[in-house]
Amino acid sequence: MLRLYHVIIGIALLVLVPLGFKVTGSGSSKNSDSPTVVQPSATTTSSPNGNNIWKNLAQKTPSPKDWQVAPCDGNAPLLCISANGERVGTVEMLIYPLEKQPNFQKMLTQVGIDPSQKIDYQNPQYQTQLLSALNAWVNEYYAGLEKDRQGSYGDRITFSSYPSQQVQVGKLPGLRYGFVGLKRQGGVQEQHLGYVTFDGKALYVMATAFDPASQTGKFDKIENLAVFEPYLDAIAFNLRLPSSI
C-alpha cells in the first residue's frame, strides 16, 4: 500500500523526469491557472431510479482511521469522504453509454472486439484486447488535455501524465491513470486520478482530484488527497461491476 511519502516522492520525480509533456502557450487569461478538465460528452451519471449511482456500485469502502466513506446524499454521482465528521473530498463516478461513444467503438473494433457481441470478461484474450482499447481511450483523453492546456498554462506550469497501470475494477479489467500540473516555482497546481473499465454496455470512470477549478470529484487540500489515494485501488476493486443496472 502506498504511503504519503511515496506520493510526495512520486511528484518530485515528475519534476525531474516528466512522463508526459510540457504545455506551451500564452496563458494570459484571468483564469489561466484553472483550465477545465476535458471529459467525453454524453455522460450518464445516475441510476434508472434517480438515486446516487454509488449506492448501487459501492461495496467495501476502506478508509484511513477516523475517516468515513459513503455515497453522498442526493442523486449526484459522488462518494463523500469525511475525516472526523468533516467532508474533505469526493470521488465521482461517470458512466458513458457505448452507443454515444463512437470513438471507443472504433477502438474496440481495432483490437478485435465486436461491440455488438456479448463480452466474456473472464476470457484472457478478451481481457488483453480490452486493456488495449482502454489504453487507447486514455491516450485520447491525454491528447484532449494537452490541447485544452495549450494557451492556458504557458511556461508557468508543467503538465505530466502518469503511465497507465492495469488494475481490477470490480470483476472487470481496467486501467488507473492520471496527470499532474506542477508549478514552475514549486507546488502542485492540479492532480487528477482516474480508473476506467468497460462492462460491454458502457465505460465506467471513477475519478477524483486536487484542482481548484473542479466543482465536484475533488479534494480541497492536496494533503488529504495524498492520505486517501492509497485506498482508491481497494474501492475500485470492490465495485459491484459488472452491474445489471
Secondary structure as GFF3:
##gff-version 3
##sequence-region A 1 245
A	DSSP	alpha_helix	4	16	.	.	.	ID=ss1
A	DSSP	alpha_helix	54	57	.	.	.	ID=ss2
A	DSSP	beta_strand	67	71	.	.	.	ID=ss3
A	DSSP	beta_strand	78	83	.	.	.	ID=ss4
A	DSSP	beta_strand	86	97	.	.	.	ID=ss5
A	DSSP	three_ten_helix	98	100	.	.	.	ID=ss6
A	DSSP	alpha_helix	102	110	.	.	.	ID=ss7
A	DSSP	alpha_helix	124	149	.	.	.	ID=ss8
A	DSSP	beta_strand	157	169	.	.	.	ID=ss9
A	DSSP	beta_strand	172	183	.	.	.	ID=ss10
A	DSSP	beta_strand	188	198	.	.	.	ID=ss11
A	DSSP	beta_strand	202	210	.	.	.	ID=ss12
A	DSSP	alpha_helix	222	228	.	.	.	ID=ss13
A	DSSP	three_ten_helix	229	231	.	.	.	ID=ss14
A	DSSP	alpha_helix	232	237	.	.	.	ID=ss15
###
